[in-house]
Amino acid sequence: MEEAGIRVSGISKAMKNKFDIMNNDLPKMHSFEDWFRNSFRADNDTGALDIPGPDGYRTIPYNECLPIIEEAEQVLRQSGLPAGSFIGIKTVTSPQFVFWFWAVLKAGYNALLLDPNATNTQIRQLLTESDARAIIADKDALDPAEVPAAVQIYSNKGMPAAWSVRLVREASAAARDQSSPLERAGVINAADRPFGNYVIVATSGTTAAARLFVHSGETLSNQFRAFACVVKDSDRWLRPEVQDRSLAILPFNHILGFVVVFLLSQFFEQVIVFPRSKLPESWLETCRERGVTQLISVPLLWNHVARAIRAKVAAGGDKQLSRFNRLLDWNIRLRKIGLPLPSFLNKILDDVRAQVFGPELRLCCSGGGRISEETLHFMNGIGFFLINGYGLTETAIISVERGKKIQKRMDGSVGSSFVPGGLRLNEAGEIELLTDYLYCGVIRKGEYIAADFSEDNWFPTGDLADLDAQGRVFIRGRLKDLIIGASGENINPDDIEYELGSLDFFKNYTVLGMQQADDEKVLMIAEPADGFDELAAAEALLHKFGKLSIMSRPARVLLSRDPLPLSAAMKVKRSYLREQIEAQAWPYRELYLTESAREKAKEEIVVMDAKQDQEKQVKEISVDRIRELMGEVLLRPVEEISARDDFIHDLEADSLQAVSLIAALENEYDVTIEDDNFSSKLTAAFIADLLRDYKSGKKPGAAVLNAALAAAETPAAFVDPEQEAQVRPELAARVTGNPDGEENPGRVDSFEKTREYKAFAQRERGLSPIVEAFGNPYFIAHDSPLLDVSLYEGRDVLNFGSYNYLAMSGDPEVNQAATEALLKYGGSAGGSRLLAGEKSIHKELEQAIARWKRTEDCLVMVSGHACNVSFVGNFCNQYDLILYDVLCHNSITQGLKISPASSRAFPHNDMEVLEGILKRRRADYEKVLVIVEGAYSMDGDLAPVPDLVALKKKYGLFLMVDEAHSAGILGEHGGGVDEYFKLEPDDIDIKMGTLSKTLGTCGGYLAGSASLINYLRYNLPGFVFSVGVSPVLAGAALKAVEIIERDNSRVKALQKNIDSFMREAKYRGFETPAQGESAIVPISIGDDVAAFKLSMQMLENGVFVPPAVYPAVPRGQARLRFCLTSAHKENQIIEALDLLEKLIMAK
């Protein structure tokens, strides 16, 4: 096995000449068994799979794949399934697919290729329709409850090697006794237990529901015999003595990825290269690193690459972009007449190609959709050999452009049919086919139906096309997508998209027809790109539309709020999207192309809003609609949610999702739901009754609903809603009506008998097996300042768990200032500052923070947590309302509990919901206080503060921003959110912060107007009735502020480290909710146990990074929470992420 590097010389003697395979072996190949035995020979030590790992790439030869396949084959043979049964394979594009696919066939079964991104409901439907008897899935890729009872489940879960498997659940005896669809149809004889020879490929569902087409080893062998004409006409596909390397980014369940990447590589002994991650940047890097020679993909990738190159060139200015475009035009003109570009200019394009895909790439092929002429022109102009191909699930690959001249590669042709005379157009311009590699049958309701094609029965593809004199095909679109214009003319949306080309201001877009009155109108719906400029886009579209025929111009342009739905072929699902828009179920807003249209739209919106308000008043409360809203919040199909399922206990929603559901219900039914009436028994039926009470003006009965409010507070670190009824059986009795429940729990005379301790103890017992197995990642003692390294058990470890963001704690200047304050004032303030504890250094610190935060005054307190609790708990009265982000810190929610004001959470960073609450409730209260965090401590993302400031000015509210994790980090000089977002000094009313993070000491502060701070100085309980902050800490914090103000080098160093971490994490394919702006960058792990284990393994290997698990984060969203400081070095960041990658890959 090759461990590193790429074999470029010393070709294995066992490797066959590709032309020998084509000319000698291919005529004898008629089944998958023939191909398998031809490639997976015991003496074939040529590379088969190039696989990334923690120590780099390794290449597995064909003969070393064999024992892995045979190991998986034995697992399948022990299952007792009927010979010839279909087994579903639901894996991402990975080596596992290769091993499982051949194991399924070798064990005498047949394969059903499943979309790895399909929902559980879709998988259940396909398994049932195909009468499949088992499913192979990636770890946690499906819900076993959604698999039919007669289907076995296999998984690579919990096994040390990527290709290992284990049986998860036995099938019923009844299932083993039944025959397969192929045996029932007389296609196979199960008694012979033949090598599997059939594969089901499902259509993508782009234009209709998925259908199941069966291909055989013989039809696919015929496919490659027909493909021989391409090899003869082009030297790009197969080279006699060279092993080409094909990058595996297309899903293998899709016909293009299955035939052209997987089978072509395996049949002709090529190398399949697997990228490190799903990110396009990783694909390009893999091409460069692993010498990829062939890249087969869909138009989406080529458009993405073209946009990225164009954007990079444009960054050098308009002149540079103009020169580059002229260079491409010159290159194309010279190539057309057979002349090369001058060497010094060709060197420029060589460098561009090398920087994008590397110097080895010889073939770029686009399929699965129509690629724009603009992209073909741009990519071929750079020098990429980009061609276009055509295929269908039913037919495999039909044609590919094989002309060597550059003009043929750029005109949009998909080439001529592999089989002369095997393709024609009917009267409607639809492609019809008659070849010997069409599908051999279909599966419907578990039964196999053989296909019948003859001279009188050609296969209609549903694709519209034109043919030129040489028989070259130009795809125009799908027959089902045709738009019938007002005068009865046919309008093809693919033609329109082709004419419009790539639009850089959209991530993706499509054109479709929508019925309006008696006509079908042309409509464009698009997904805006980052930094979308509405006016610039409108101007560009007006120019583009002006070049279209009048009938083809889109009547409306819609901007989708969600990503457009894509099929496995990465094509927009037009039919599904049309249905969603017609049902008013797809979120979008209108893009108006002219100023007059925008003005008119504003007037129409006012009228429409009034009309919608009236409609909402009389809208029927629908249980089914409430189920749909639950599904949208939980990201689950509505079919999985019954009217009797409890949102919390049955559907396992968390508190964040409960907040989102309240917001969705309020928006849907235009009501204000009190949180007290949303505590338990949250079935769709119960919620419907609750909403009917609201709409009818009745006060909902809260006695039963609020029973949970009397429960003792479960300790914050060990909340588990599923255990609530066990901790408080009398509560369950009240809600369910259980007569055995006790109304009075009786007198408690020891702490161990309290509800609080019982809840804690139960949760602690639940965690003890994890702690015993991996150790406790909490309360780790570090006996040194927490800088880039810290002292743990006598040794230095890299520390990524500290809030010492600017390395002030442990700084010599800060230490000296603390010492001087200690000698001058002593260790304690000695009393409340109101009475005897006031020190001059307190006022100096407050004045320095006020100057730093651009406010009139500041108040410093002994604790950041107590600072929030006291302010939030006392700023508002019973006539006020507090609105807070659902991800706000515990100190804020604790303050809410003692506040007499009404309070309400809004979904994280959801300004639309927040404004909806303000519209409905602002007039009911005197003061409204909105609380957010500048940077959130668990996700590391920022609050949209400018939007909040706009709402503050619009609705007349007070805005509080907790800057514990943003002050000192954001902005050119660490000024926090106000500097970062360029706000005015008084845009934020209350700027809260801590002394314990960027300032390196301990305490909290409130900064604001002089009148506010003066009021708090005499009235805030947490200040008036508490000792003043220690002079030692005040002196250290004062010096830290001075350092930040005089020199921003630490801020810059921290921001550089954040950029480095994000870049390196992205490079390795790690997922993070952070956007690269704050010093907190969580790496998503998912499982709590895995996060515990990885944290302790990291520590054992010299890197400290603590885990964040439920209930600190929602279930299933555990993460390792990296905190960066200005003291970290780039090599330390790389070392930590390399270690994490190695540990994850070793699982």
VORO-743689 format. One record per residue (C-alpha): x, y, z; residue in three letters. Coordinates in steps of 0.1 Angstrom, whole numbers, plus 5000, padded with zeros to 4 digits. Example, Ala and Ser with C-alpha at 12.3 -4.5 7.8 and 13.67 -1.06 7.14 Angstrom:
// VORO-743689
512349555078ALA/513749895071SER/
//
This chain:
// VORO-743689
500050005000MET/501450344990GLU/501450565021GLU/502550905007ALA/503151074974GLY/501750984940ILE/503150714919ARG/504250874886VAL/506850634874SER/507650264878GLY/504150164867ILE/503149824881SER/503849544857LYS/500349404866ALA/498649714852MET/496949644819LYS/497249854788ASN/493950044786LYS/493749974749PHE/494149604756ASP/491249614780ILE/489249804754MET/490149584724ASN/490649244740ASN/488849214773ASP/485849444767LEU/484249214740PRO/484148934765LYS/482649134793MET/478949074799HIS/478349094837SER/479549254868PHE/481248924877GLU/483348944845ASP/484449294854TRP/485149214890PHE/487348924882ARG/489149114855ASN/490049414878SER/490349264913PHE/493049014904ARG/495348874931ALA/498349004912ASP/496949354904ASN/498949584927ASP/498049894908THR/496350164928GLY/492550164931ALA/491550414958LEU/493350724970ASP/492050785005ILE/492751075029PRO/493650995065GLY/495151165096PRO/498751095083ASP/498051205047GLY/496751015018TYR/497250635012ARG/496650444980THR/494950104983ILE/495749864953PRO/493149654937TYR/494449334953ASN/494249484988GLU/490649584982CYS/489749214977LEU/490049095014PRO/488049405026ILE/485249325001ILE/485248955011GLU/485049045048GLU/481949255041ALA/480648975018GLU/480748725047GLN/478748955069VAL/476048975042LEU/476048605035ARG/475348525072GLN/472148735070SER/470048455055GLY/468348695030LEU/466948534998PRO/469448524970ALA/469048794945GLY/467449034970SER/467949404966PHE/470049574993ILE/469949954996GLY/473350144999ILE/472950485015LYS/476550615019THR/478250935010VAL/480750924981THR/483550735000SER/485650414999PRO/482850245019GLN/480650264989PHE/483150074968VAL/483649794993PHE/479949755000TRP/478849764964PHE/481049484954TRP/480349294986ALA/476649304979VAL/477049164943LEU/479648914953LYS/477348774981ALA/474748704954GLY/472549014961TYR/471749314939ASN/472149684947ALA/469649964952LEU/471550294951LEU/470150554975LEU/470650924979ASP/472750985010PRO/470851315015ASN/467351165012ALA/465051195042THR/463950905063ASN/460450915047THR/461950905011GLN/464250615021ILE/461250425036ARG/459250475004GLN/462150354981LEU/462850045003LEU/459149955002THR/458750014965GLU/461749804956SER/461049524981ASP/464649574994ALA/465549345023ARG/468449535039ALA/470049875039ILE/473649975043ILE/474050325058ALA/476650555071ASP/476750605109LYS/473550785121ASP/472450825085ALA/468850715091LEU/466350655118ASP/465850275124PRO/462250345133ALA/461650465097GLU/462950145081VAL/460349875073PRO/460349595098ALA/461449335073ALA/464649525063VAL/467949465079GLN/470249755088ILE/474049745084TYR/476350035094SER/479950115098ASN/479050255133LYS/481650205160GLY/484150015140MET/487850125139PRO/488350095102ALA/486550305076ALA/485549985056TRP/484449765086SER/480849695093VAL/478649515117ARG/475049385117LEU/472849615138VAL/469449435137ARG/468349095125GLU/465449075100ALA/462348875108SER/462248505098ALA/459348585075ALA/461448815054ALA/464148555049ARG/461648305035ASP/460348535008GLN/461748544973SER/463148854955SER/461449054927PRO/463948914902LEU/463248554911GLU/459548604910ARG/459948754875ALA/461948454864GLY/465048664858VAL/467348464881ILE/467348124898ASN/467948174935ALA/469147814939ALA/472247894918ASP/473048184940ARG/474748374911PRO/477048674914PHE/474748984917GLY/474249144883ASN/471549414888TYR/471549774900VAL/468549994907ILE/469150364901VAL/466450604911ALA/465650924893THR/466451244912SER/462951364915GLY/463751694897THR/460551694877THR/458451424894ALA/458451154921ALA/461550924920ALA/461250614898ARG/463350294900LEU/465150174869PHE/467149854868VAL/470449824849HIS/472249494844SER/475949404841GLY/475249334804GLU/473649664796THR/476449854814LEU/479049644795SER/477249754763ASN/477650114776GLN/481450084777PHE/481549904743ARG/479750204729ALA/482050434747PHE/484950294727ALA/484150554700CYS/485050834724VAL/488450684732VAL/489250654695LYS/488351014688ASP/489951174719SER/493151114738ASP/491651264770ARG/489750964785TRP/492050664785LEU/495750654779ARG/497350314772PRO/500150304798GLU/498950574822VAL/496750544852GLN/494450844852ASP/493150974885ARG/489551074888SER/488251294917LEU/485151144934ALA/482851434942ILE/479651334925LEU/477351104945PRO/477650744933PHE/473850694935ASN/473650944906HIS/474050784871ILE/476851024861LEU/478950954892GLY/478150584892PHE/479050524855VAL/481650784846VAL/483550804879VAL/482950474898PHE/482550204871LEU/484750364844LEU/487650384869SER/487050034883GLN/486549864849PHE/489650024834PHE/491850014865GLU/492050384871GLN/492450554905VAL/489550704923ILE/490650994945VAL/488551094975PHE/488651454987PRO/489151545024ARG/485751715028SER/482651825010LYS/483852185006LEU/484652294970PRO/487852454982GLU/488852104995SER/488151954961TRP/490452194943LEU/493152144969GLU/492851764965THR/493251804927CYS/496451994932ARG/497851774960GLU/496951434944ARG/497651504908GLY/494051454896VAL/493851414858THR/490051384853GLN/487351584869LEU/483751494862ILE/481151724877SER/477851924873VAL/477552284859PRO/477352414895LEU/480952344901LEU/482252494869TRP/480152804874ASN/481552834910HIS/485152794898VAL/484653054870ALA/483153304894ARG/485953254919ALA/488653304892ILE/486853604879ARG/486453754914ALA/490153694922LYS/491253874890VAL/488754154895ALA/490254214930ALA/493254364911GLY/491054634896GLY/489054694864ASP/492154724843LYS/493554384854GLN/490154224847LEU/489954384812SER/493554264804ARG/492753914816PHE/489553894794ASN/491554014764ARG/494153744771LEU/491453474771LEU/489953604738ASP/493353614722TRP/494053264733ASN/490753134719ILE/491253314686ARG/494753164682LEU/493552814692ARG/490852824666LYS/493352864638ILE/495752614654GLY/498352854667LEU/499752854703PRO/499753154726LEU/503153324730PRO/505153144758SER/505253434782PHE/501453484780LEU/500853104781ASN/502953104813LYS/500253334829ILE/497453084821LEU/499652784831ASP/499952954866ASP/496253014868VAL/495452654859ARG/498052524884ALA/496652744912GLN/493152614906VAL/493352244899PHE/497052174896GLY/499152114865PRO/498051744859GLU/494351794851LEU/493751694815ARG/489951644813LEU/487051844827CYS/483651704818CYS/480251864828SER/477051664829GLY/473751644848GLY/472551974834GLY/472952244808ARG/476152444812ILE/476252804800SER/478152904769GLU/479753184790GLU/481252934814THR/482452704786LEU/484053004769HIS/485753134801PHE/487152794812MET/488352684778ASN/489853034773GLY/491952974804ILE/493052644789GLY/490952394807PHE/489852114784PHE/486152144795LEU/483551954775ILE/479851874779ASN/478151534781GLY/474551394783TYR/472951104801GLY/469850994819LEU/469150754848THR/467250534823GLU/470050524797THR/473350584815ALA/475650804793ILE/474450884758ILE/476951124744SER/479851344751VAL/481551614730GLU/484751464716ARG/485751714691GLY/489351834696LYS/488752184682LYS/488152454708ILE/485152594691GLN/483252264694LYS/484052254731ARG/482552604736MET/479352594716ASP/477252404742GLY/477152074723SER/476951744742VAL/478451554713GLY/476851294691SER/475350964701SER/477850674709PHE/475650454688VAL/475250564651PRO/471550594644GLY/470650534680GLY/469250894686LEU/466551084668ARG/464151374674LEU/460451334672ASN/458051604659GLU/458051784692ALA/461851804691GLY/462151544719GLU/465151304720ILE/464250944714GLU/466750654719LEU/467250304708LEU/470450144721THR/471449814737ASP/472349984770TYR/468950124779LEU/467650004813TYR/466449644813CYS/463449694836GLY/461749884863VAL/460549794899ILE/457049894908ARG/455449804941LYS/457949534946GLY/457649364912GLU/460149364884TYR/458749464849ILE/461049394820ALA/461649674794ALA/460749624758ASP/462449834732PHE/462349764695SER/462349944661GLU/458750044668ASP/459350134704ASN/462050394709TRP/462650534744PHE/461350894748PRO/463751084770THR/461551394778GLY/464551614768ASP/464251874740LEU/467151924717ALA/468452044683ASP/470851854660LEU/473451994637ASP/474551854604ALA/477051624621GLN/474451484645GLY/475851674674ARG/473251734701VAL/472352064717PHE/470052014747ILE/467352284751ARG/465552154782GLY/462951924796ARG/459551874779LEU/457851884812LYS/459352224820ASP/458052394788LEU/456052714794ILE/453052774772ILE/452953144764GLY/449853364759ALA/449853304721SER/450352924725GLY/454052934718GLU/456552704736ASN/458952884759ILE/461852674771ASN/463252784805PRO/466552614798ASP/466952834767ASP/466353144789ILE/468953024815GLU/471352954787TYR/471053304773GLU/471253464807LEU/474453264816GLY/476153274849SER/474953564872LEU/477653634898ASP/475253814922PHE/473253484926PHE/474453164942LYS/471952984920ASN/468753054901TYR/466252894878THR/463452994854VAL/460052834855LEU/456452884844GLY/453652984868MET/449952994860GLN/448453334863GLN/444853374852ALA/444553204818ASP/448253234810ASP/451553084821GLU/454053354830LYS/457853324830VAL/459253354865LEU/462853374878MET/463653264914ILE/467153314927ALA/469253264957GLU/471153584964PRO/474953564968ALA/476753704999ASP/476954074998GLY/473954094974PHE/473454444960ASP/469754474951GLU/470054784929LEU/473154664910ALA/471454324904ALA/468254494892ALA/470254704867GLU/472154404855ALA/469054194850LEU/467254474831LEU/470254474807HIS/470254094804LYS/466454074800PHE/466654334772GLY/468554084751LYS/465853824754LEU/462753794732SER/459753964747ILE/457953634754MET/461053494772SER/461553784796ARG/460653684832PRO/457653874844ALA/458753854880ARG/462053804898VAL/461753634933LEU/464653634958LEU/464453304978SER/465053335015ARG/466152965016ASP/468652774995PRO/467052644963LEU/466152274964PRO/468652064944LEU/468451714931SER/471351464934ALA/472551594900ALA/472751944916MET/469852074894LYS/467152294908VAL/463952094914LYS/461652304893ARG/458452094898SER/458852084936TYR/459752454937LEU/456752544915ARG/454352354938GLU/455852514969GLN/455452864954ILE/451852794943GLU/451052664978ALA/452652984993GLN/454952755012ALA/458252884999TRP/459753195015PRO/460753464991TYR/460553834984ARG/460154024952GLU/463054194934LEU/461654504916TYR/463754604886LEU/462654964881THR/462155254905GLU/458555294895SER/457854934901ALA/459454964936ARG/457255264944GLU/454155084932LYS/455054774952ALA/455254974984LYS/451655094978GLU/450554744970GLU/452254615001ILE/450254855023VAL/446954735008VAL/448054365010MET/449154395046ASP/445754535055ALA/444054255037LYS/446253995053GLN/445554135087ASP/441854085081GLN/442453735068GLU/444453645099LYS/441653745121GLN/439353485106VAL/441953215097LYS/440852875109GLU/443052725136ILE/444252405119SER/445852115137VAL/447552005105ASP/449052355101ARG/450352345136ILE/451952005128ARG/453552165098GLU/454952445119LEU/456352195144MET/457952015115GLY/459552335102GLU/460952415136VAL/462252065142LEU/463352015105LEU/461351695103ARG/458751585078PRO/455151655089VAL/454351285083GLU/456451205114GLU/454351425137ILE/450951325149SER/448351555165ALA/448951365198ARG/452751395199ASP/453951625227ASP/456451875213PHE/458851845242ILE/458451485255HIS/457651295223ASP/459351495197LEU/462351585220GLU/462351955212ALA/464552175234ASP/463852515249SER/465352695219LEU/462952515196GLN/460052595219ALA/460852965215VAL/460952925178SER/457552745178LEU/455953025199ILE/457253285174ALA/455953075144ALA/452553045160LEU/452353415169GLU/453353515134ASN/450953265118GLU/447853345139TYR/448653705149ASP/448353645186VAL/450553715216THR/451153395236ILE/452153435272GLU/455153205281ASP/453253085312ASP/450652925290ASN/453352735270PHE/454852505297SER/453652155291SER/451251925272LYS/452252075239LEU/450451855214THR/449152005181ALA/445551945193ALA/446152115226PHE/447952415210ILE/444952445186ALA/442552475216ASP/444852725233LEU/444952935201LEU/441152925198ARG/440953065233ASP/443253345224TYR/441453425192LYS/438053425209SER/439253655236GLY/439053395264LYS/441853375290LYS/443453025286PRO/443252815317GLY/446752815331ALA/446352605363ALA/447352275347VAL/449752435323LEU/451652615350ASN/451952325373ALA/455552285362ALA/456352635374LEU/456052525410ALA/458852265405ALA/462152325421ALA/464852455398GLU/466952175385THR/470652255387PRO/471752435356ALA/474552185348ALA/472351885350PHE/468951975334VAL/467251675318ASP/463551735308PRO/463051355302GLU/463651285339GLN/461251545352GLU/458351315359ALA/460651075377GLN/461951345399VAL/458451485405ARG/455951205402PRO/453251425417GLU/453651665388LEU/453051385363ALA/449951285383ALA/448551635380ARG/449151655342VAL/448051305334THR/445351265360GLY/447150965377ASN/445250915410PRO/448250765426ASP/450251085424GLY/450651265457GLU/449651635458GLU/451951715488ASN/455451565487PRO/455751595525GLY/458351755548ARG/461951735537VAL/464451715566ASP/467751655548SER/469251805516PHE/469751455501GLU/465951425500LYS/465351755482THR/464051755446ARG/467051965436GLU/469551715449TYR/467651415435LYS/467651575400ALA/471351655403PHE/472251305416ALA/470251135388GLN/471951335361ARG/475351275377GLU/474750905378ARG/473850915341GLY/477151085333LEU/479350865356SER/479950585330PRO/481350855306ILE/483551015333VAL/484750675344GLU/485650575309ALA/487250895297PHE/487851105327GLY/486251435338ASN/487051725314PRO/485851975340TYR/487652125370PHE/491052065353ILE/493652245374ALA/496052475356HIS/498752595379ASP/500052885359SER/498653185340PRO/496453075311LEU/498353195280LEU/499152995249ASP/500352725272VAL/499452635308SER/500852405335LEU/498852085339TYR/500051805363GLU/503651935360GLY/503751965322ARG/503052235297ASP/499952185275VAL/498552405247LEU/495652585262ASN/492552655240PHE/490052695269GLY/490953035283SER/489153365282TYR/492453545286ASN/491953675251TYR/494653955251LEU/497053775274ALA/496654045301MET/496453785330SER/500153705337GLY/501454015318ASP/504354175337PRO/502954525335GLU/499554405347VAL/501154205375ASN/503254515386GLN/500154735387ALA/498254475408ALA/501154455432THR/501354835435GLU/497654855442ALA/497954575468LEU/500654765487LEU/498855095485LYS/495254985493TYR/495354625506GLY/493654315493GLY/490054425499SER/487954735494ALA/486854675530GLY/483154765525GLY/480454875502SER/481655165481ARG/478655365491LEU/479955375527LEU/483655295534ALA/484855095504GLY/485455365478GLU/489055405465LYS/490455655441SER/491555365418ILE/487855265414HIS/486955595399LYS/490155595377GLU/489155255363LEU/485555355357GLU/486655675339GLN/489155465317ALA/486455205308ILE/483955485300ALA/486555655277ARG/487355315261TRP/483755235255LYS/482855585244ARG/480255645271THR/479755925297GLU/480255705328ASP/480755355340CYS/480055145371LEU/482354855381VAL/481154565402MET/482654255418VAL/481353995393SER/480253995357GLY/477553735365HIS/476253945395ALA/476354255373CYS/473854115349ASN/471653945375VAL/471354275394SER/470854505365PHE/468354285346VAL/466554205378GLY/466054565388ASN/466154805358PHE/462554735347CYS/459254745367ASN/455954565364GLN/454854795336TYR/457754705314ASP/458754425290LEU/462154255285ILE/462954085252LEU/466153875251TYR/467853645226ASP/467253285235VAL/471053215236LEU/471753485262CYS/473953395291HIS/472653235323ASN/473353555342SER/470653735321ILE/468053455326THR/468753455363GLN/468153825364GLY/464753785346LEU/463553555374LYS/463753835400ILE/462554105377SER/458854215381PRO/458754295343ALA/457154065317SER/459853885296SER/460053695264ARG/462753525245ALA/463053555207PHE/464853305184PRO/468553355180HIS/469453665160ASN/465953655144ASP/465154025138MET/461953945119GLU/460453765149VAL/461754035173LEU/460054315153GLU/456854105151GLY/456754105189ILE/457454475191LEU/454654545166LYS/452254355187ARG/453354445222ARG/455354765223ARG/452254985230ALA/451354775260ASP/454354875281TYR/456155175294GLU/459755065289LYS/460954785267VAL/464454655272LEU/466154435245VAL/469154225256ILE/471654055233VAL/475253955234GLU/477954115213GLY/479453775206ALA/477753455218TYR/479753225240SER/478652885226MET/478352955189ASP/480953235186GLY/478653435162ASP/477753805165LEU/474553985172ALA/473254195143PRO/473654515163VAL/473054765135PRO/469654605130ASP/468954625167LEU/469854995168VAL/467455055139ALA/464654875159LEU/465555075190LYS/465055405171LYS/461955285154LYS/460155155185TYR/461655365213GLY/463255095234LEU/466355045255PHE/469154835241LEU/471554635263MET/474554455248VAL/476554205269ASP/480054255256GLU/481753985277ALA/483153815246HIS/483354115221SER/484954405239ALA/488754395233GLY/488254155204ILE/486154325178LEU/487154655160GLY/490454795149GLU/491454885185HIS/489354635203GLY/486554885210GLY/483854615207GLY/480654605187VAL/480354985186ASP/483755025169GLU/483254715148TYR/479954825134PHE/480855195134LYS/478055295157LEU/477355635174GLU/478355645211PRO/474655655223ASP/473355395199ASP/473655135227ILE/472055235260ASP/473754985283ILE/477154835274LYS/477854555299MET/481254385300GLY/483554185323THR/486954245337LEU/487753875336SER/488253825299LYS/490154075277THR/491154275308LEU/492553965326GLY/491254015362THR/487753965377CYS/484554175379GLY/481954335357GLY/480954685345TYR/477954875332LEU/478755175309ALA/476155425297GLY/474855775301SER/475855985332ALA/472255995344SER/471755615341LEU/475055535359ILE/474455785386ASN/471055625392TYR/472555285394LEU/475255395417ARG/472655465444TYR/469955215435ASN/471454895421LEU/471354625448PRO/474254425435GLY/476454735438PHE/475054915469VAL/474854605491PHE/478154445479SER/481754505487VAL/483554705461GLY/485854525437VAL/489254445451SER/491754735446PRO/494254475434VAL/491854375406LEU/491054735398ALA/494654825395GLY/495354535371ALA/492254605350ALA/493254975348LEU/496654885334LYS/495054645309ALA/492854925296VAL/495855155293GLU/497754885273ILE/494854835249ILE/494455205243GLU/498055275237ARG/498754975214ASP/496454765193ASN/499054495185SER/497454235208ARG/494054295192VAL/495654245158LYS/497453935169ALA/494253785182LEU/492353865150GLN/495153715130LYS/494953395151ASN/491153385146ILE/491653405108ASP/494353135109SER/492152905130PHE/489152945107MET/491252885076ARG/492952575090GLU/489652435104ALA/487952495070LYS/490852325053TYR/490352015073ARG/486552015067GLY/485652085103PHE/482152235109GLU/481652535131THR/478752775137PRO/481253055141ALA/481853315113GLN/485453395121GLY/484853725140GLU/485053625177SER/487653445197ALA/485353155204ILE/485452895176VAL/483452575184PRO/484152265164ILE/480952065160SER/481251705172ILE/477551605176GLY/477551325202ASP/478151415239ASP/480151105246VAL/482351165215ALA/483051525227ALA/483951405262PHE/486251145248LYS/487951375223LEU/488551645249SER/490251405272MET/492251245244GLN/493351595233MET/494551665269LEU/496451335271GLU/498251445239ASN/499151795253GLY/496152015241VAL/493552145265PHE/490152225249VAL/486952175269PRO/483752015256PRO/480352185256ALA/477551925258VAL/473851915266TYR/472252115284PRO/474852395276ALA/474052325239VAL/471052145223PRO/471051765222ARG/473151635194GLY/475151955190GLN/478051885213ALA/481252065203ARG/484852135214LEU/484952495223ARG/488252655212PHE/489152985227CYS/491953185210LEU/494253445225THR/496753685212SER/499553475226ALA/498853175204HIS/501153105174LYS/500052965141GLU/502052655145ASN/500252585178GLN/496852615160ILE/497952385133ILE/499252135158GLU/495952135177ALA/493752095146LEU/496051825132ASP/495651635165LEU/491951665165LEU/491751545129GLU/493951245137LYS/491751145167LEU/488551185147ILE/489850985118MET/491050715142ALA/487550655156LYS/
//
